[in-house]
Amino acid sequence: MAEGEYKNGATSIIALIDARTALTSARNSFVQARFSWYIALAYLEKAVGRYLPKKLAGGIGE
């Protein structure tokens, strides 16, 4: 969206860079959250002494 606005002259290069930075930050946060989810799941499985069924375990983006 910001890229289209920039190409049409409706916004500045600064706004475009800010939008790209925000997108990169959001993607990074998503990856960190997914990693934390799987670490927590591994600890839970260790605590109960078995692997959880995939349906029960769920997961981010599954």
N, CA, C, O and CB atoms as a CASP TS submission, in Angstrom:
PFRMAT TS
TARGET T0000
AUTHOR 0000-0000-0000
METHOD Language model
MODEL 1
PARENT N/A
ATOM      1  N   MET     1       0.819  -1.178   0.000  1.00  0.00           N
ATOM      2  CA  MET     1       0.000   0.000   0.000  1.00  0.00           C
ATOM      3  C   MET     1       0.875   1.258   0.000  1.00  0.00           C
ATOM      4  O   MET     1       0.681   2.160  -0.815  1.00  0.00           O
ATOM      5  CB  MET     1      -0.939  -0.011   1.202  1.00  0.00           C
ATOM      6  N   ALA     2       1.835   1.304   0.921  1.00  0.00           N
ATOM      7  CA  ALA     2       2.721   2.468   0.999  1.00  0.00           C
ATOM      8  C   ALA     2       3.547   2.606  -0.277  1.00  0.00           C
ATOM      9  O   ALA     2       3.848   3.714  -0.722  1.00  0.00           O
ATOM     10  CB  ALA     2       3.650   2.359   2.222  1.00  0.00           C
ATOM     11  N   GLU     3       3.907   1.463  -0.855  1.00  0.00           N
ATOM     12  CA  GLU     3       4.695   1.501  -2.087  1.00  0.00           C
ATOM     13  C   GLU     3       3.890   2.126  -3.224  1.00  0.00           C
ATOM     14  O   GLU     3       4.415   2.923  -4.001  1.00  0.00           O
ATOM     15  CB  GLU     3       5.154   0.083  -2.478  1.00  0.00           C
ATOM     16  N   GLY     4       2.625   1.764  -3.313  1.00  0.00           N
ATOM     17  CA  GLY     4       1.748   2.346  -4.335  1.00  0.00           C
ATOM     18  C   GLY     4       1.568   3.833  -4.134  1.00  0.00           C
ATOM     19  O   GLY     4       1.576   4.603  -5.095  1.00  0.00           O
ATOM     20  N   GLU     5       1.402   4.244  -2.871  1.00  0.00           N
ATOM     21  CA  GLU     5       1.270   5.666  -2.574  1.00  0.00           C
ATOM     22  C   GLU     5       2.538   6.416  -2.945  1.00  0.00           C
ATOM     23  O   GLU     5       2.480   7.532  -3.460  1.00  0.00           O
ATOM     24  CB  GLU     5       0.947   5.878  -1.094  1.00  0.00           C
ATOM     25  N   TYR     6       3.673   5.804  -2.685  1.00  0.00           N
ATOM     26  CA  TYR     6       4.950   6.441  -3.027  1.00  0.00           C
ATOM     27  C   TYR     6       5.085   6.581  -4.545  1.00  0.00           C
ATOM     28  O   TYR     6       5.492   7.628  -5.047  1.00  0.00           O
ATOM     29  CB  TYR     6       6.138   5.624  -2.454  1.00  0.00           C
ATOM     30  N   LYS     7       4.738   5.513  -5.266  1.00  0.00           N
ATOM     31  CA  LYS     7       4.833   5.552  -6.728  1.00  0.00           C
ATOM     32  C   LYS     7       3.911   6.606  -7.328  1.00  0.00           C
ATOM     33  O   LYS     7       4.228   7.209  -8.353  1.00  0.00           O
ATOM     34  CB  LYS     7       4.502   4.186  -7.314  1.00  0.00           C
ATOM     35  N   ASN     8       2.762   6.825  -6.678  1.00  0.00           N
ATOM     36  CA  ASN     8       1.811   7.833  -7.165  1.00  0.00           C
ATOM     37  C   ASN     8       2.122   9.237  -6.652  1.00  0.00           C
ATOM     38  O   ASN     8       1.414  10.192  -6.972  1.00  0.00           O
ATOM     39  CB  ASN     8       0.403   7.451  -6.759  1.00  0.00           C
ATOM     40  N   GLY     9       3.176   9.356  -5.860  1.00  0.00           N
ATOM     41  CA  GLY     9       3.578  10.657  -5.340  1.00  0.00           C
ATOM     42  C   GLY     9       2.743  11.130  -4.167  1.00  0.00           C
ATOM     43  O   GLY     9       2.792  12.306  -3.806  1.00  0.00           O
ATOM     44  N   ALA    10       1.967  10.219  -3.558  1.00  0.00           N
ATOM     45  CA  ALA    10       1.083  10.611  -2.460  1.00  0.00           C
ATOM     46  C   ALA    10       1.781  10.593  -1.105  1.00  0.00           C
ATOM     47  O   ALA    10       1.233  11.081  -0.117  1.00  0.00           O
ATOM     48  CB  ALA    10      -0.118   9.698  -2.419  1.00  0.00           C
ATOM     49  N   THR    11       2.978  10.039  -1.056  1.00  0.00           N
ATOM     50  CA  THR    11       3.709   9.988   0.219  1.00  0.00           C
ATOM     51  C   THR    11       5.211  10.097  -0.057  1.00  0.00           C
ATOM     52  O   THR    11       5.655  10.026  -1.203  1.00  0.00           O
ATOM     53  CB  THR    11       3.384   8.666   1.001  1.00  0.00           C
ATOM     54  N   SER    12       5.970  10.270   1.007  1.00  0.00           N
ATOM     55  CA  SER    12       7.418  10.471   0.861  1.00  0.00           C
ATOM     56  C   SER    12       8.175   9.159   0.980  1.00  0.00           C
ATOM     57  O   SER    12       7.622   8.134   1.379  1.00  0.00           O
ATOM     58  CB  SER    12       7.928  11.460   1.910  1.00  0.00           C
ATOM     59  N   ILE    13       9.453   9.213   0.626  1.00  0.00           N
ATOM     60  CA  ILE    13      10.328   8.053   0.769  1.00  0.00           C
ATOM     61  C   ILE    13      10.471   7.684   2.248  1.00  0.00           C
ATOM     62  O   ILE    13      10.632   6.511   2.583  1.00  0.00           O
ATOM     63  CB  ILE    13      11.717   8.336   0.143  1.00  0.00           C
ATOM     64  N   ILE    14      10.413   8.678   3.124  1.00  0.00           N
ATOM     65  CA  ILE    14      10.502   8.425   4.568  1.00  0.00           C
ATOM     66  C   ILE    14       9.321   7.554   5.016  1.00  0.00           C
ATOM     67  O   ILE    14       9.511   6.592   5.761  1.00  0.00           O
ATOM     68  CB  ILE    14      10.525   9.770   5.366  1.00  0.00           C
ATOM     69  N   ALA    15       8.119   7.882   4.571  1.00  0.00           N
ATOM     70  CA  ALA    15       6.932   7.101   4.924  1.00  0.00           C
ATOM     71  C   ALA    15       7.038   5.684   4.386  1.00  0.00           C
ATOM     72  O   ALA    15       6.631   4.733   5.053  1.00  0.00           O
ATOM     73  CB  ALA    15       5.663   7.773   4.388  1.00  0.00           C
ATOM     74  N   LEU    16       7.580   5.538   3.189  1.00  0.00           N
ATOM     75  CA  LEU    16       7.762   4.215   2.598  1.00  0.00           C
ATOM     76  C   LEU    16       8.751   3.393   3.424  1.00  0.00           C
ATOM     77  O   LEU    16       8.497   2.225   3.720  1.00  0.00           O
ATOM     78  CB  LEU    16       8.252   4.336   1.140  1.00  0.00           C
ATOM     79  N   ILE    17       9.857   3.992   3.789  1.00  0.00           N
ATOM     80  CA  ILE    17      10.859   3.296   4.602  1.00  0.00           C
ATOM     81  C   ILE    17      10.277   2.943   5.967  1.00  0.00           C
ATOM     82  O   ILE    17      10.521   1.849   6.477  1.00  0.00           O
ATOM     83  CB  ILE    17      12.129   4.167   4.769  1.00  0.00           C
ATOM     84  N   ASP    18       9.511   3.851   6.564  1.00  0.00           N
ATOM     85  CA  ASP    18       8.857   3.566   7.849  1.00  0.00           C
ATOM     86  C   ASP    18       7.908   2.380   7.726  1.00  0.00           C
ATOM     87  O   ASP    18       7.867   1.527   8.612  1.00  0.00           O
ATOM     88  CB  ASP    18       8.091   4.802   8.351  1.00  0.00           C
ATOM     89  N   ALA    19       7.152   2.317   6.646  1.00  0.00           N
ATOM     90  CA  ALA    19       6.214   1.209   6.442  1.00  0.00           C
ATOM     91  C   ALA    19       6.959  -0.108   6.269  1.00  0.00           C
ATOM     92  O   ALA    19       6.557  -1.132   6.822  1.00  0.00           O
ATOM     93  CB  ALA    19       5.324   1.474   5.217  1.00  0.00           C
ATOM     94  N   ARG    20       8.034  -0.081   5.510  1.00  0.00           N
ATOM     95  CA  ARG    20       8.823  -1.308   5.324  1.00  0.00           C
ATOM     96  C   ARG    20       9.470  -1.761   6.631  1.00  0.00           C
ATOM     97  O   ARG    20       9.559  -2.958   6.907  1.00  0.00           O
ATOM     98  CB  ARG    20       9.905  -1.088   4.256  1.00  0.00           C
ATOM     99  N   THR    21       9.921  -0.796   7.431  1.00  0.00           N
ATOM    100  CA  THR    21      10.507  -1.120   8.725  1.00  0.00           C
ATOM    101  C   THR    21       9.467  -1.744   9.645  1.00  0.00           C
ATOM    102  O   THR    21       9.757  -2.710  10.350  1.00  0.00           O
ATOM    103  CB  THR    21      11.107   0.132   9.373  1.00  0.00           C
ATOM    104  N   ALA    22       8.256  -1.194   9.640  1.00  0.00           N
ATOM    105  CA  ALA    22       7.177  -1.746  10.470  1.00  0.00           C
ATOM    106  C   ALA    22       6.821  -3.163  10.027  1.00  0.00           C
ATOM    107  O   ALA    22       6.570  -4.028  10.866  1.00  0.00           O
ATOM    108  CB  ALA    22       5.929  -0.843  10.405  1.00  0.00           C
ATOM    109  N   LEU    23       6.799  -3.406   8.730  1.00  0.00           N
ATOM    110  CA  LEU    23       6.502  -4.744   8.216  1.00  0.00           C
ATOM    111  C   LEU    23       7.581  -5.733   8.632  1.00  0.00           C
ATOM    112  O   LEU    23       7.270  -6.846   9.057  1.00  0.00           O
ATOM    113  CB  LEU    23       6.370  -4.717   6.687  1.00  0.00           C
ATOM    114  N   THR    24       8.829  -5.346   8.517  1.00  0.00           N
ATOM    115  CA  THR    24       9.932  -6.214   8.925  1.00  0.00           C
ATOM    116  C   THR    24       9.865  -6.514  10.419  1.00  0.00           C
ATOM    117  O   THR    24      10.107  -7.646  10.839  1.00  0.00           O
ATOM    118  CB  THR    24      11.279  -5.567   8.576  1.00  0.00           C
ATOM    119  N   SER    25       9.541  -5.514  11.212  1.00  0.00           N
ATOM    120  CA  SER    25       9.417  -5.696  12.655  1.00  0.00           C
ATOM    121  C   SER    25       8.266  -6.656  12.986  1.00  0.00           C
ATOM    122  O   SER    25       8.402  -7.509  13.864  1.00  0.00           O
ATOM    123  CB  SER    25       9.197  -4.337  13.349  1.00  0.00           C
ATOM    124  N   ALA    26       7.146  -6.518  12.293  1.00  0.00           N
ATOM    125  CA  ALA    26       6.000  -7.403  12.521  1.00  0.00           C
ATOM    126  C   ALA    26       6.338  -8.840  12.141  1.00  0.00           C
ATOM    127  O   ALA    26       5.967  -9.774  12.852  1.00  0.00           O
ATOM    128  CB  ALA    26       4.779  -6.921  11.724  1.00  0.00           C
ATOM    129  N   ARG    27       7.025  -9.018  11.045  1.00  0.00           N
ATOM    130  CA  ARG    27       7.431 -10.368  10.629  1.00  0.00           C
ATOM    131  C   ARG    27       8.389 -10.981  11.645  1.00  0.00           C
ATOM    132  O   ARG    27       8.296 -12.168  11.958  1.00  0.00           O
ATOM    133  CB  ARG    27       8.092 -10.332   9.234  1.00  0.00           C
ATOM    134  N   ASN    28       9.303 -10.174  12.153  1.00  0.00           N
ATOM    135  CA  ASN    28      10.247 -10.649  13.153  1.00  0.00           C
ATOM    136  C   ASN    28       9.514 -11.071  14.427  1.00  0.00           C
ATOM    137  O   ASN    28       9.828 -12.108  15.011  1.00  0.00           O
ATOM    138  CB  ASN    28      11.287  -9.562  13.467  1.00  0.00           C
ATOM    139  N   SER    29       8.555 -10.281  14.849  1.00  0.00           N
ATOM    140  CA  SER    29       7.768 -10.612  16.038  1.00  0.00           C
ATOM    141  C   SER    29       7.002 -11.910  15.848  1.00  0.00           C
ATOM    142  O   SER    29       6.893 -12.710  16.777  1.00  0.00           O
ATOM    143  CB  SER    29       6.797  -9.480  16.368  1.00  0.00           C
ATOM    144  N   PHE    30       6.476 -12.124  14.656  1.00  0.00           N
ATOM    145  CA  PHE    30       5.754 -13.358  14.357  1.00  0.00           C
ATOM    146  C   PHE    30       6.678 -14.568  14.471  1.00  0.00           C
ATOM    147  O   PHE    30       6.300 -15.584  15.054  1.00  0.00           O
ATOM    148  CB  PHE    30       5.136 -13.291  12.953  1.00  0.00           C
ATOM    149  N   VAL    31       7.868 -14.467  13.924  1.00  0.00           N
ATOM    150  CA  VAL    31       8.831 -15.570  13.987  1.00  0.00           C
ATOM    151  C   VAL    31       9.222 -15.836  15.443  1.00  0.00           C
ATOM    152  O   VAL    31       9.318 -16.991  15.858  1.00  0.00           O
ATOM    153  CB  VAL    31      10.092 -15.250  13.134  1.00  0.00           C
ATOM    154  N   GLN    32       9.443 -14.785  16.205  1.00  0.00           N
ATOM    155  CA  GLN    32       9.796 -14.959  17.616  1.00  0.00           C
ATOM    156  C   GLN    32       8.653 -15.621  18.387  1.00  0.00           C
ATOM    157  O   GLN    32       8.893 -16.478  19.237  1.00  0.00           O
ATOM    158  CB  GLN    32      10.149 -13.603  18.253  1.00  0.00           C
ATOM    159  N   ALA    33       7.417 -15.227  18.093  1.00  0.00           N
ATOM    160  CA  ALA    33       6.260 -15.821  18.775  1.00  0.00           C
ATOM    161  C   ALA    33       6.126 -17.296  18.418  1.00  0.00           C
ATOM    162  O   ALA    33       5.837 -18.122  19.284  1.00  0.00           O
ATOM    163  CB  ALA    33       4.966 -15.066  18.406  1.00  0.00           C
ATOM    164  N   ARG    34       6.331 -17.627  17.164  1.00  0.00           N
ATOM    165  CA  ARG    34       6.248 -19.030  16.741  1.00  0.00           C
ATOM    166  C   ARG    34       7.331 -19.857  17.431  1.00  0.00           C
ATOM    167  O   ARG    34       7.064 -20.964  17.898  1.00  0.00           O
ATOM    168  CB  ARG    34       6.385 -19.147  15.202  1.00  0.00           C
ATOM    169  N   PHE    35       8.528 -19.332  17.497  1.00  0.00           N
ATOM    170  CA  PHE    35       9.624 -20.021  18.163  1.00  0.00           C
ATOM    171  C   PHE    35       9.287 -20.253  19.635  1.00  0.00           C
ATOM    172  O   PHE    35       9.475 -21.354  20.153  1.00  0.00           O
ATOM    173  CB  PHE    35      10.929 -19.216  18.030  1.00  0.00           C
ATOM    174  N   SER    36       8.792 -19.219  20.302  1.00  0.00           N
ATOM    175  CA  SER    36       8.418 -19.332  21.719  1.00  0.00           C
ATOM    176  C   SER    36       7.314 -20.367  21.914  1.00  0.00           C
ATOM    177  O   SER    36       7.327 -21.116  22.891  1.00  0.00           O
ATOM    178  CB  SER    36       7.961 -17.968  22.267  1.00  0.00           C
ATOM    179  N   TRP    37       6.362 -20.407  20.987  1.00  0.00           N
ATOM    180  CA  TRP    37       5.278 -21.395  21.062  1.00  0.00           C
ATOM    181  C   TRP    37       5.847 -22.809  21.045  1.00  0.00           C
ATOM    182  O   TRP    37       5.474 -23.635  21.878  1.00  0.00           O
ATOM    183  CB  TRP    37       4.283 -21.205  19.893  1.00  0.00           C
ATOM    184  N   TYR    38       6.737 -23.093  20.115  1.00  0.00           N
ATOM    185  CA  TYR    38       7.284 -24.439  20.010  1.00  0.00           C
ATOM    186  C   TYR    38       8.183 -24.794  21.194  1.00  0.00           C
ATOM    187  O   TYR    38       8.222 -25.952  21.610  1.00  0.00           O
ATOM    188  CB  TYR    38       8.060 -24.579  18.718  1.00  0.00           C
ATOM    189  N   ILE    39       8.893 -23.831  21.733  1.00  0.00           N
ATOM    190  CA  ILE    39       9.694 -24.079  22.934  1.00  0.00           C
ATOM    191  C   ILE    39       8.772 -24.420  24.103  1.00  0.00           C
ATOM    192  O   ILE    39       9.028 -25.371  24.842  1.00  0.00           O
ATOM    193  CB  ILE    39      10.579 -22.844  23.276  1.00  0.00           C
ATOM    194  N   ALA    40       7.704 -23.648  24.270  1.00  0.00           N
ATOM    195  CA  ALA    40       6.753 -23.917  25.352  1.00  0.00           C
ATOM    196  C   ALA    40       6.106 -25.280  25.171  1.00  0.00           C
ATOM    197  O   ALA    40       5.905 -26.009  26.142  1.00  0.00           O
ATOM    198  CB  ALA    40       5.675 -22.825  25.410  1.00  0.00           C
ATOM    199  N   LEU    41       5.784 -25.622  23.948  1.00  0.00           N
ATOM    200  CA  LEU    41       5.185 -26.930  23.672  1.00  0.00           C
ATOM    201  C   LEU    41       6.154 -28.055  24.026  1.00  0.00           C
ATOM    202  O   LEU    41       5.746 -29.074  24.582  1.00  0.00           O
ATOM    203  CB  LEU    41       4.772 -27.032  22.193  1.00  0.00           C
ATOM    204  N   ALA    42       7.417 -27.875  23.710  1.00  0.00           N
ATOM    205  CA  ALA    42       8.419 -28.887  24.041  1.00  0.00           C
ATOM    206  C   ALA    42       8.534 -29.058  25.558  1.00  0.00           C
ATOM    207  O   ALA    42       8.640 -30.182  26.048  1.00  0.00           O
ATOM    208  CB  ALA    42       9.786 -28.506  23.441  1.00  0.00           C
ATOM    209  N   TYR    43       8.515 -27.952  26.298  1.00  0.00           N
ATOM    210  CA  TYR    43       8.550 -28.046  27.754  1.00  0.00           C
ATOM    211  C   TYR    43       7.309 -28.759  28.297  1.00  0.00           C
ATOM    212  O   TYR    43       7.410 -29.563  29.224  1.00  0.00           O
ATOM    213  CB  TYR    43       8.665 -26.649  28.369  1.00  0.00           C
ATOM    214  N   LEU    44       6.158 -28.470  27.730  1.00  0.00           N
ATOM    215  CA  LEU    44       4.922 -29.126  28.161  1.00  0.00           C
ATOM    216  C   LEU    44       4.983 -30.626  27.890  1.00  0.00           C
ATOM    217  O   LEU    44       4.628 -31.436  28.747  1.00  0.00           O
ATOM    218  CB  LEU    44       3.705 -28.508  27.450  1.00  0.00           C
ATOM    219  N   GLU    45       5.433 -30.987  26.700  1.00  0.00           N
ATOM    220  CA  GLU    45       5.543 -32.406  26.366  1.00  0.00           C
ATOM    221  C   GLU    45       6.536 -33.117  27.292  1.00  0.00           C
ATOM    222  O   GLU    45       6.322 -34.261  27.694  1.00  0.00           O
ATOM    223  CB  GLU    45       5.972 -32.575  24.900  1.00  0.00           C
ATOM    224  N   LYS    46       7.598 -32.434  27.612  1.00  0.00           N
ATOM    225  CA  LYS    46       8.570 -33.018  28.555  1.00  0.00           C
ATOM    226  C   LYS    46       7.932 -33.197  29.929  1.00  0.00           C
ATOM    227  O   LYS    46       8.152 -34.212  30.590  1.00  0.00           O
ATOM    228  CB  LYS    46       9.835 -32.124  28.667  1.00  0.00           C
ATOM    229  N   ALA    47       7.146 -32.218  30.358  1.00  0.00           N
ATOM    230  CA  ALA    47       6.516 -32.275  31.672  1.00  0.00           C
ATOM    231  C   ALA    47       5.500 -33.412  31.770  1.00  0.00           C
ATOM    232  O   ALA    47       5.399 -34.068  32.806  1.00  0.00           O
ATOM    233  CB  ALA    47       5.840 -30.951  31.981  1.00  0.00           C
ATOM    234  N   VAL    48       4.744 -33.646  30.687  1.00  0.00           N
ATOM    235  CA  VAL    48       3.743 -34.718  30.732  1.00  0.00           C
ATOM    236  C   VAL    48       4.337 -36.062  30.333  1.00  0.00           C
ATOM    237  O   VAL    48       3.693 -37.098  30.493  1.00  0.00           O
ATOM    238  CB  VAL    48       2.569 -34.383  29.818  1.00  0.00           C
ATOM    239  N   GLY    49       5.548 -36.050  29.822  1.00  0.00           N
ATOM    240  CA  GLY    49       6.246 -37.287  29.499  1.00  0.00           C
ATOM    241  C   GLY    49       5.874 -37.943  28.189  1.00  0.00           C
ATOM    242  O   GLY    49       6.153 -39.123  27.977  1.00  0.00           O
ATOM    243  N   ARG    50       5.250 -37.189  27.315  1.00  0.00           N
ATOM    244  CA  ARG    50       4.902 -37.757  25.999  1.00  0.00           C
ATOM    245  C   ARG    50       4.645 -36.638  25.001  1.00  0.00           C
ATOM    246  O   ARG    50       4.447 -35.479  25.365  1.00  0.00           O
ATOM    247  CB  ARG    50       3.655 -38.678  26.103  1.00  0.00           C
ATOM    248  N   TYR    51       4.656 -37.022  23.734  1.00  0.00           N
ATOM    249  CA  TYR    51       4.309 -36.078  22.680  1.00  0.00           C
ATOM    250  C   TYR    51       2.802 -35.864  22.675  1.00  0.00           C
ATOM    251  O   TYR    51       2.035 -36.808  22.865  1.00  0.00           O
ATOM    252  CB  TYR    51       4.797 -36.582  21.298  1.00  0.00           C
ATOM    253  N   LEU    52       2.387 -34.644  22.461  1.00  0.00           N
ATOM    254  CA  LEU    52       0.965 -34.359  22.377  1.00  0.00           C
ATOM    255  C   LEU    52       0.485 -34.589  20.946  1.00  0.00           C
ATOM    256  O   LEU    52       1.224 -34.340  19.994  1.00  0.00           O
ATOM    257  CB  LEU    52       0.666 -32.911  22.833  1.00  0.00           C
ATOM    258  N   PRO    53      -0.754 -35.064  20.795  1.00  0.00           N
ATOM    259  CA  PRO    53      -1.284 -35.220  19.440  1.00  0.00           C
ATOM    260  C   PRO    53      -1.273 -33.870  18.715  1.00  0.00           C
ATOM    261  O   PRO    53      -1.530 -32.829  19.320  1.00  0.00           O
ATOM    262  CB  PRO    53      -2.722 -35.806  19.478  1.00  0.00           C
ATOM    263  N   LYS    54      -0.980 -33.902  17.451  1.00  0.00           N
ATOM    264  CA  LYS    54      -0.854 -32.664  16.688  1.00  0.00           C
ATOM    265  C   LYS    54      -2.113 -31.801  16.798  1.00  0.00           C
ATOM    266  O   LYS    54      -2.020 -30.577  16.894  1.00  0.00           O
ATOM    267  CB  LYS    54      -0.565 -32.978  15.222  1.00  0.00           C
ATOM    268  N   LYS    55      -3.280 -32.431  16.783  1.00  0.00           N
ATOM    269  CA  LYS    55      -4.527 -31.698  16.881  1.00  0.00           C
ATOM    270  C   LYS    55      -4.641 -30.971  18.227  1.00  0.00           C
ATOM    271  O   LYS    55      -5.075 -29.820  18.282  1.00  0.00           O
ATOM    272  CB  LYS    55      -5.707 -32.648  16.689  1.00  0.00           C
ATOM    273  N   LEU    56      -4.252 -31.642  19.294  1.00  0.00           N
ATOM    274  CA  LEU    56      -4.299 -31.054  20.625  1.00  0.00           C
ATOM    275  C   LEU    56      -3.219 -29.988  20.799  1.00  0.00           C
ATOM    276  O   LEU    56      -3.452 -28.951  21.419  1.00  0.00           O
ATOM    277  CB  LEU    56      -4.141 -32.138  21.686  1.00  0.00           C
ATOM    278  N   ALA    57      -2.051 -30.253  20.251  1.00  0.00           N
ATOM    279  CA  ALA    57      -0.935 -29.326  20.400  1.00  0.00           C
ATOM    280  C   ALA    57      -1.201 -28.028  19.662  1.00  0.00           C
ATOM    281  O   ALA    57      -0.735 -26.966  20.076  1.00  0.00           O
ATOM    282  CB  ALA    57       0.356 -29.958  19.895  1.00  0.00           C
ATOM    283  N   GLY    58      -1.950 -28.109  18.571  1.00  0.00           N
ATOM    284  CA  GLY    58      -2.251 -26.895  17.801  1.00  0.00           C
ATOM    285  C   GLY    58      -0.993 -26.315  17.210  1.00  0.00           C
ATOM    286  O   GLY    58      -0.158 -27.036  16.662  1.00  0.00           O
ATOM    287  N   GLY    59      -0.861 -25.029  17.321  1.00  0.00           N
ATOM    288  CA  GLY    59       0.315 -24.364  16.796  1.00  0.00           C
ATOM    289  C   GLY    59      -0.061 -23.099  16.086  1.00  0.00           C
ATOM    290  O   GLY    59      -1.208 -22.909  15.682  1.00  0.00           O
ATOM    291  N   ILE    60       0.897 -22.250  15.939  1.00  0.00           N
ATOM    292  CA  ILE    60       0.681 -20.984  15.246  1.00  0.00           C
ATOM    293  C   ILE    60       0.763 -21.249  13.758  1.00  0.00           C
ATOM    294  O   ILE    60       1.733 -21.834  13.277  1.00  0.00           O
ATOM    295  CB  ILE    60       1.718 -19.901  15.684  1.00  0.00           C
ATOM    296  N   GLY    61      -0.239 -20.824  13.042  1.00  0.00           N
ATOM    297  CA  GLY    61      -0.219 -20.941  11.580  1.00  0.00           C
ATOM    298  C   GLY    61      -0.500 -22.330  11.063  1.00  0.00           C
ATOM    299  O   GLY    61      -0.274 -22.600   9.883  1.00  0.00           O
ATOM    300  N   GLU    62      -0.978 -23.207  11.893  1.00  0.00           N
ATOM    301  CA  GLU    62      -1.271 -24.570  11.431  1.00  0.00           C
ATOM    302  C   GLU    62      -2.742 -24.717  11.183  1.00  0.00           C
ATOM    303  O   GLU    62      -3.198 -25.790  10.788  1.00  0.00           O
ATOM    304  CB  GLU    62      -0.799 -25.619  12.445  1.00  0.00           C
TER
END
